Structures are given as C-alpha cells and as structure tokens.
C-alpha cells in the first residue's frame, strides 16, 4: 500500500511540510559572542561580568587585545567562569527550533576576526564607529558586573533612619512589575520602592539640607562647581570629607528624579564604589543609601549593575551592619526590577546572601530581601539556582515562623513554576503546610490566603504526586470552603484545583 499513488502523495506532503518548517531561525542576540558574532559553543563569564565564547577570550588574551565597546566600556579577561546556564539555554533553543548545535569554534578563524578588530581600533573614530553594531551585549547577561573588590570590614552604622509607610501593595506606585503572561502561576503585581528608600541621617543639619536642595536645582546637563566639590570630597582620603560628601549625595539623590538620573554617571559610580566598601560605618551606610536612591530610576538600573557594584552589595549583605544590610537588600531589590539585571545579579552570587538576610533582625531587610528574591526568581535560571542551593526547605519552614509570609509565598509560587521547584516543595511538605495555613483562616489575611491557593495551584500542574499529598492533607474540604467564601481570584484557582483532582480521580478509576 505504501507504493500506491496516495502513499507517494502522502509522503511528499510530509517532506514538504518538514522543509517548510526547517528554515533557519535567527538566534537571540544574547546567544551570540560579542566578539565573534557566532552562536556560543562554550559561553563563559569574565571578571567584568560579560559573557563571551571561551575561544574568543583565549584569543584576546593571547594577542593582548582588549576590545572597546560602543558604550565606552572594556571587558576584564582576568578570570573566566563557565556560564552553564547560558549554555543549556542555547542548546534548548537549538533543539526547540531545529537549529544545529553550535560547533567548536576554530581558533584561527576567531583569531582573524580579532585581528580585524585590532586594526579597526587603530582607525579614526569615524571608521571604527561603523563596526560598533557588530559588538553587542545582551542586557540579560552579566553586562559589566564583577571587579576585584577590597575586603569589607564593617562596623555598626551610627546614622538613624526614619520609618515610612510600606508600599508593598500601593496602587499609586510609579512602576510595577506584573508577572509575564508566560508565567501564569505567579500572582499579583508588586510595588517597586525599597523599604529603606529616602531616609536622611538624623545628624544632618538644616544648613546641609538647604545646600543639598540648592545643588539639586543645578542644570542636570552640566557639571556644576557644587557637583565637582561633591566628587572631590568623596575622592578625598580624609574620612570627614568622605562623610560630608556621601551625606550630601544621599540627601541630593532623594530630591528630584532628574537629579538622580543626571548624577548617575560612570564617574560618580566609580567614586562611590570604594565608599561602599569603606570600613567607616557612616561613610559606608550613606554610600549604600545613596545607591538605593540612584537605583530608583529606570535608566540607572542597568548602568549601576554594569559598574561592578553588585559584588560590593553582596559583601555588605554578608558582613555589614544591620543598617547597611537594609540598604544593600533594598538596592538589590530595586536593581532586580530591571529584566536586564536579573541574570547578572543571580550569576554574581546574590541568591544565597539574600536567603540569609531573610532571617535578619530588621524587618525592612527581611522584606526587601524577599522582594529581591521574588523578582530574581521570575526567570528560570535563578529558580534552578535557588533550588540547587537547597533554599526550598527553609523557605517552606519560614511560612510558619517568618513575618514576611506573604512575600515568601510569592517566591514559592515562582519556584513552583519549574519542575525542580515543584519537586522540592512537595518533598518539603509544602502541600500540608499550605493547606493548614488555609485552614487557619483567622490567622492570615485574605491576601495571604489567596497566595496559598496560588501556590497550591502551581504545585498541582504537571505533578502526579500532588493528588496523593492533597488527599493526605484533606485539601478538598478546605478548597471547597475557599471556593465558596474566598476572593474572586482564590475562588477561581480553588475551583480549578478541585477540577484537576476530580479528573485525576476519574482517570484512576478507569
């Protein structure tokens, strides 16, 4: 039968269909080596945070060549770390699009490309600028993150901060991050201001405040004498001058949005970095607080990560005073709001320190650490990293003992969106704990109960174990109560979970 006319026609149609869907796909820019322009076979992260093909890095090292990119930056090839997450992502993309896996790069071919770039870098600016579009960086990659950092030895800060209203669910927030349509299992938009934002030191005089406000009125497009004096103080080796500089900068950066944008330059950030690592508490605390203020503006977020400040903030989280930890957690939360920074912050090692500061004494540190983790785990690579750090068991335990329960639930909802996360949450008795939280309705707010249902809804997807664990926890009766009395969102999710449980029960009977 396979040799008759219909059979031949059928085979021809299949072949035609295959050819029409095998057209080469254009890879995302972040999958291409910025030097060679080729799909990366062995992506590596260099000391300055960018990702390159390892052979490209080796060739640049051998030739003693450092490329200069369009934004004026230069990579640091001192250290090289395999970017396994990027490699896996590239291979998955190749498999899903039918693209051939990238071959091992030829050293001589890459060498020829680098030689041509070396020649173009010696040409007049007008010539080399034509080549600039060839060298591109993905803002989803590490950009310009890692620098060699001096040791940070911190003592407790002397400054005081005044409390403000928490805007976790503020409808008037200037910008909010809404879960992408591709991640339907994670609930609710969040406010974007760190809890430690916009505080001035109690020791600041009114004269200093007037001076800072006057400086804020300067033309943001020009470098005023006041700004030069500010930078001079911050560069000084005199600690008193440094204190005056960062206190003024802290007040100045909370004055106006356009001032925060105009001041956030590579020059100022380079001056700020050693002050964040200062051993003097007042200097260090106000430097990190100034960074929080600068990070509030969207144009500044990627620039700050590119400057190499993230490792310094991580050091503050690990060994800083309570007050400096508040600001460091707030800064990482604010920076993590930009999608282009999420991979960088996770790859640079922020996840584990943020997990540690979820248990900090300061409520603001706990809240901002949780919000930073929530936004970072909106992307798959950070979810997997956090699971591999064995973060799920302590997160589930915190549902019973941590006052940031609402935020912890959001992190767990994100983790439940990946297979590894779902498995780890189920292993950690997550279903029984979530059901018991729903049962204790008088102890939790409606928002917390809604997130409990959202977490159960995420766990129910693609998990054959969920039904048995839900049955053990007597989840059906609780979910029926939610379906009758919960919020609209909770009712809808509870109904869907009950339907899934019912369908699986019918399948088992068959």
N, C-alpha and C positions, 0 to 999 in steps of 0.2 A: 504493500500500500504506500510505502514511503517513496516509491519510484513513479507514482502516477502524477498527472499534471497538477492536481490540487496540492499534493505534497510538495512539489517543487515550488509552487507559488507560495505556499506557507513558509517554506524555508527562506525564500527570497525576501519575504516581508520581515522576518525576524532579523535577517542580516542587515536589511536597510534600516530598520529601527535601531539596531546596535550602532551602525555607523553614524546615524544622525544624532545620537546622544553621546558620542565619544569625542566630540570636538574639544580641543584643549581648553581648560579653564585658566583664567588669569589668577595667579596666586595673590593673596593679600600682601600688601607691602611689607608688613611686619615679618613675613616669612622669607624675605629676600635679604641677603647680606648687603649692608650699606656700601661695602667696598666693591664687591664683585658684581652685585646686582642679580646674583643667581639664587635659586631656591637652596636654602641651607641644608647641608647633609649632617653637619656636626656643629650646631649652634652653641656658642659659649658666651658667658657674661664676663666682660673685662672689668678692671678696677673702677673705671669711671661710670659703670652701670649699663653701657650699651651692649647689645647682642650682635655678634659677628659670626661668620663662618670661621672655624678654628684655623683652617689653612690660610685665610686672609690675614688673621692676626700673626701667624707664624711668618708669613712673607714680609709683613710690615716690620716685624721685629728684626728679621734677617737683614733687611735693607735699611734699617734705621730710619724708617719713614713714619711720620705721624700725620694723618690726613687732617685738613682743616675743613670744617663743615660750614654750611650756609649761615648758620646762626652764630658763627664765630667760635664755636667750641672745638676742642680737640680731645680725642679719646686717650685714656691711660691704659696701656697694654701691660702694666706691671704684673698683674695677676689674672689668671684665667680660670673660670669655673664652668663646668658643663651645664648648659641650660636644658635639663632633661624634659622639663615641662613644655618648652617650645619645640623640642624635637618630636615629642609624642604628638603634639598638636599638628605639626606639619605632616607627619605620617598619617594621622587620622584624616586630615583634609585630602591628602593624596588618595587614600582608599575610598573616601566618600565621593570624590569627583572623578574617579577613574584615571587619575594622573599618575604617571610613573614616579616611583620614589626617587628623590634626588640622588644622583650618582656621587661617588667620591670625587671631590674636586681635584683637578690636575694642578700640581704645584706650579709648573711652568706657565700655564695659562693665567693663573692668578697673578704670577709674577709680572707677566706682560701688562696686565690691567693696572697693577700698582705702579709699574714704570711709567705708564702713560699719565697717571695721576700725578706722579712726581714731576713730570715735565710740565704738565698744565699748571701746577702750583708755582712754577717759576715764571709763568707768563704774566703780562699785565692783568690787573683786576678785571678788566672788561672781557678778557678771554676766558679766564678761569671761572667767571661767574656763569658762563654758558653751561659749564659742566655741573654746576651746583645741583640741579634737579636729579642727577644720577645718584647722588649720595643723600639718602634719606633715612630718617629714623622713625620708627613707629613709636607713637606716644604710649602705646600699650606695653612697650618693652621698658627696659630699665633706664632708658634715657641717659641721664648723667648723674648717677647716684653715688657711687662708692668712692671715697677718698681715704687716704691714710689719716687716721684720727689720733690725736694725742690722748693719753689716758685721762679719764674724767674722775676726779676726786671731789665729791660734793659734800657740803655740809648743809644743815637746815637753813632754809631761807629766812630772812628777817622781815620781809615785807608782808603786809596783810592785804587780803583781798576781800572786797565786799560781796555779799551774795546777791544773786539776781534771780529772777523768775526763770524756771526751767522751761524751755520752749520745745520740749520733745514732740508734742503734737500741736504745735502752733499753726493755726490756719493762715496766719499773717507772715509766715516765714518767707524770706525773699526768694529762696530757691529750695526745691525739694527733690529728692531722688525717688522716683516711682519705679517699682520693680518692672523690669523689661517684660514685654509680652512673652518672650521665650522662657521666662521663669514664672509660670503662673502659680507656683506653690508657695511663694514668699509674699507675705501680706504687708500692706499699708505703707504709705509714704512717710518720710521722717523729716523733721526739722534739721537744719544744717548748721546751727551755731553751737560751737563747743560750750560746755557749761562754764568754762573758765574765761570766756571771752569778755574783753572790755572792762578790765579792772585796773585801777591805778593804785599806786602804793600809798598807804596811809601817811607815810612820812613826807610826801611831796608837798611843797609849799604852794600857796596860791600864785606866787610870782612865777614859779616854774610852769604852772598850768597856763597862765597868760602867755608866757613865752612860747609854749608848745602850740597854743591856738594861733598865735601870730605867725609861727612858722608854717602852720597848715594853710594859711592864706596865700602863701607864695605861689607863683606861677609853676604848676607842676611840670611844665615842659623845659624849665631851665634849672640849673644848679645854682641856688641862691647862696650868698655868703653864710646864712644860717645853716644850710644843709652841709656846706663844707666844714663848718665848725663842728657840727654834729659828728661827721665822719672822722674828723681829726681827734675828737675826744674818744671815740670808740676805738681808734687805732692806737691810742696812747698806751704806753707801758705803765702809766700812773693809774692805780686802781680807782682812786677818787674820780678821775676824769672819765674812766670807763663807766663807773656807776652813773655819773651825771648824763653821759651820752645815752646809755640804754634806757634810763628812766624817761628822758626826754623823748626818745624814739617810741617808747611804749605809749606815752600819752599822745604823741603826734599821730600814731597809726590808728588810734581809735577816734580821731576827729572827723575824717572825711573819707569817703570811698575813693575819690580821685587821688587823694594824697597817698592812700595805701598803694594804689596802682603805680603812681609816678615814682614813689620811693623804692619800690621793689625792683631793684636793678641787680645785675650780677655783681657790680661793685659793692653795693651795700650788703648783699648776702655773703660775699667773701669776707667782709669785715665782721659780720655777725657770727660767723661760724666759730671762730676761736672763743668768742664770748659765751656761746652756748656750752662750750667745754671748760669754762673757767672754774677754778677752784674756789672762787669767791662767790658766796651764795647770792648776794644782792645782784651782782653782775649777771650771773647765770640765770637766775629766776626772771629778771626783767628782759633778758635777751630772748628766752623761750616765749615769754608772754608777748613780746613784740612780734615774734614769728607767728603766733596764733592770729594776731590782728592782721598781719600781712596776708596770711593764708585764706582769709575770708573771701577775697576777691578772686573770681574765676580765672582771670588772666594770669594771676600769680601762682596758681597751684602747681602747674607743671614746671614752671621756672624754678620754684623752690626745690622740687624733687631733683631737677637736673643739677642744681648747685652742689649736691652732695651732703645735704643737711640731714637726710633721713637717718643715716647711721649714728649721727650725734644724738638725735632724739631717742633712738633705741638705747643708747648708752645711758641717757638720763632716766628712761623707764627702768633700767636695770639697777642703777645705783644712785639715783637722785634723791633729793629730799622730798617730803610729801608734797610741798607746794610746786616744786619744779616738775614732779611727776604729773600733777594735774595739768600743767600747761603742755607737757610733752604729749600726753594722751589726747588732749584737745587738738593739738596741731596735727597729729596723725589722723585723727577723725576728720578734720577739715580737709586735709590733703587727699584722703581716701575717697572723698566725694567725686573727684575727677576720675572718669573711667581710664584715662591715660596713665594714671598713677597706681592703679590697683595692683597690677602685676609687679611693678617695681617695688612697692612697699612690702608686698608679700615675699618676693625673692630676696630682698635685703635683710630679712630675718625679723620682721616686726611682730609676727603672729604669736610666737611664744612669750615674749615680754608683755604683750597686750593681754594674753591669757593670765599671766602672773598678776598684773595690776587690776584684774577683775576682783581680786581679794584685797585691794588696797584699803587703807583706813579712810581715805577721803571718798565721800560719795560721788563727788564730781569726777574723780579719777576713774572710779568704777563705771560710771555712766558713759563717759567719753570713750573709755577702753572698749566697752561693749558695743557702742555705736560704730567705732572704728572697725571692729571685727565684723559687725553686720555688713557694712559697706564693702569690706575687703572680700567677704565670702559671697558676694553677688557674682563672682567669677569662679569658674570651675577649678582652675589651678590652685587657688587659695583654699577652696573647700577640701581638696585632696590633701594639701599640705597640712591643714589643721587636723584632719582625721589621722594622718600619719604621725602627728605629734602627740597622739593619744589624748586629744583635747575633749573628746566627747564624754567620757565618764565623769570628769569634773564638771563639765557644763550641765549634765543631767543632774548631778548632785546639787549644784547651785540652785536648781529650781526649788529646792526645799529650804535653802539657808541664805540665799542672797537677795538683797532688797532690789536688785536690778533684774528681777524675774522677767519683766516684760521684754527687756532687751535681750536677755539670754534666750528667750523663746524665739525671737526673730533670728538669732544666729542658728539655732537648731532647725528652724524652718529652711534656712538656706542650705544647711548641711544635708538635710533630708532630701534635697533636690538631686543629690548624686547617689549612686549605688553604694559607694563606700560609706557615705554618711548615714544612709538609712540602715545599713547593716550594723554599724557601730552603735547607733541609737537604740536599735532593737536589742542588741547584746547588753546594753547598759540599763535594761528595764525601763526604757523610756516610755513605752506604752502604758504600763501600770501607773507610773508616776503622773503622766499627763491625765489619765482617767481619774485618778484620785484627786488631782487639782480641780477637775471639773466637778467632782462630787462635793468638794468643799467649797461650794459656790459662795458662801457667806464670807470666805476669807480672801476672795480675789475680786478685782474689778471686772466689769464687763469686757474691757479691752484685753485683759489678761486671759479671760476665758475664751475670747474669740481667737487669740493666738494659740491657745492649747488645741482648739479644734483644727486650726490651720496646720499645726504640726502633725496631728493625727492624720489629717487629710493627705499631707505629703508622704507620711510613712506608709499609708495604705496603697500608694501607687507602686505597682511593679514588685510587690513583696508578697510572696506566698506565706511567709511566717506571720504576717500581721493578723490574719484572721484568728489563728490559734492564741496569740498573745492577747488580742482584744477579747476573746471569749474568756480567757483566764481572768482578765481584769474586770469582767462584767461591764464591758463598754457599751453594749447595746442599750441598756436601760438608761444610762447617763446621756447617751447621744439622742435618745428619743425625747428626753426632757429638754435638751438644748434645742432640738427641732421644734419643740412647742413654745419655748419661752425665751430663747436666745435672741441676739441681734440678727438682723437680716442676713448678714454675711455668715455668721455662725450657723444659722438655721440651714442655709443652702449647703454649706460644707458637711454638716452633720447628716443631712438627707442623702448626700452623695456617698458618704462613707457607709451608711446603712444599706444603701442600694448595692454597693460593692460587696459588702458582707453577705447580703442575701443572694446575689448572683453566684458567689463562690460556693455558698452552701448548696444551691441547686446543682451546680456542677459536680460537687462531691457525691450527691445522691445519685446522679446518673452513673 
